[in-house]
Amino acid sequence: MTITHDNQEVFMTENLNTFVDKIELWGKPKGLLENSNKLAQLAKLLEESGELASGVLKNNVPLQKDSIGDIFVVLTLLTAQLGFNLQDCVELAYNEIKDRKGKTSKDGSFIRE
């Protein structure tokens, strides 16, 4: 697939659904999709979130990108452990926020009307 962005062609070889499938295939033989591991996966999510916070505070772009990717992997595995579909979860969240009205405060927080 080819898309144009800022007058440059960008080749998209895989989409997020492909990565979800790859992550689940990677995690299954390692026992990472077992429901009994959900608390360990939740702890891993908190660990990766802490790394992201550190990356943001230190303005460390490589750490920020790595942490966001790690969080996506962990969320993908946790979602599967809980028996959910990641796309359904994201769609549910989007449908909750899509019509919200408000503005961003000076500190960067969104304040709903």
C-alpha positions as CSV (number, residue, x, y, z in Angstrom):
1,M,0.0,0.0,0.0
2,T,1.3,3.5,-0.8
3,I,0.1,6.7,0.8
4,T,1.2,10.3,0.2
5,H,2.2,12.4,3.1
6,D,3.7,15.8,2.7
7,N,4.2,15.1,-1.0
8,Q,6.3,12.0,-0.2
9,E,5.3,8.5,-0.9
10,V,5.2,6.3,2.1
11,F,5.0,2.6,1.7
12,M,2.9,0.8,4.3
13,T,3.7,-2.9,4.4
14,E,1.9,-3.8,7.6
15,N,-1.0,-2.4,9.6
16,L,-1.7,-2.6,13.3
17,N,-3.9,-5.7,12.9
18,T,-1.0,-7.5,11.3
19,F,1.1,-6.7,14.3
20,V,-1.6,-7.8,16.7
21,D,-1.7,-11.1,15.0
22,K,2.1,-11.4,15.1
23,I,2.3,-10.4,18.8
24,E,-0.4,-13.0,19.6
25,L,1.4,-15.7,17.6
26,W,4.7,-14.8,19.4
27,G,3.1,-14.8,22.8
28,K,1.0,-18.0,22.5
29,P,3.9,-20.6,22.7
30,K,5.4,-18.6,25.5
31,G,2.3,-18.9,27.6
32,L,1.6,-15.2,27.5
33,L,-2.0,-15.6,26.4
34,E,-3.0,-17.6,29.4
35,N,-5.7,-15.8,31.5
36,S,-3.8,-16.8,34.7
37,N,-1.0,-14.4,33.7
38,K,-3.2,-11.3,33.5
39,L,-1.8,-9.8,36.8
40,A,1.8,-10.3,35.6
41,Q,0.9,-8.6,32.3
42,L,-0.8,-5.8,34.2
43,A,2.4,-5.3,36.2
44,K,4.4,-5.3,33.0
45,L,2.1,-2.6,31.6
46,L,2.8,-0.4,34.6
47,E,6.5,-1.0,34.2
48,E,6.4,0.1,30.6
49,S,4.3,3.1,31.5
50,G,6.9,4.1,34.0
51,E,9.6,3.8,31.3
52,L,7.5,6.0,29.0
53,A,7.1,8.6,31.8
54,S,10.9,8.6,32.2
55,G,11.4,9.1,28.5
56,V,9.0,12.0,28.4
57,L,10.5,13.7,31.4
58,K,14.0,13.3,30.0
59,N,13.0,14.2,26.5
60,N,14.5,10.8,25.3
61,V,12.8,10.2,22.0
62,P,14.2,6.7,21.4
63,L,13.0,5.6,24.9
64,Q,9.6,7.2,24.2
65,K,9.1,5.3,21.0
66,D,10.3,2.0,22.4
67,S,8.1,2.4,25.5
68,I,5.0,3.2,23.3
69,G,5.7,0.1,21.2
70,D,6.2,-2.0,24.4
71,I,2.9,-0.7,25.8
72,F,1.2,-1.7,22.6
73,V,2.6,-5.2,22.8
74,V,1.6,-5.6,26.5
75,L,-1.9,-4.2,25.8
76,T,-2.3,-6.7,22.9
77,L,-1.3,-9.6,25.2
78,L,-3.4,-8.4,28.1
79,T,-6.4,-7.9,25.8
80,A,-6.1,-11.5,24.5
81,Q,-5.6,-12.8,28.1
82,L,-8.9,-11.2,29.1
83,G,-10.7,-12.6,26.0
84,F,-11.3,-9.2,24.4
85,N,-10.7,-7.9,20.9
86,L,-8.3,-5.0,20.8
87,Q,-10.1,-3.2,18.0
88,D,-13.4,-3.5,19.9
89,C,-11.8,-1.9,22.9
90,V,-10.4,1.0,20.9
91,E,-13.7,1.4,19.1
92,L,-15.5,1.5,22.4
93,A,-13.1,4.1,23.8
94,Y,-13.3,6.2,20.6
95,N,-17.1,6.2,20.6
96,E,-17.0,7.5,24.2
97,I,-14.8,10.4,23.4
98,K,-15.7,11.3,19.8
99,D,-18.5,13.8,20.7
100,R,-16.9,15.3,23.8
101,K,-16.7,19.0,23.8
102,G,-14.3,21.0,25.8
103,K,-10.9,22.6,25.5
104,T,-7.3,22.0,26.6
105,S,-6.1,23.9,29.6
106,K,-2.8,25.7,29.9
107,D,-1.3,22.6,31.6
108,G,-2.3,20.4,28.7
109,S,-5.3,18.7,30.4
110,F,-8.5,18.3,28.4
111,I,-11.5,19.8,30.3
112,R,-14.9,18.6,29.2
113,E,-17.8,21.0,29.1
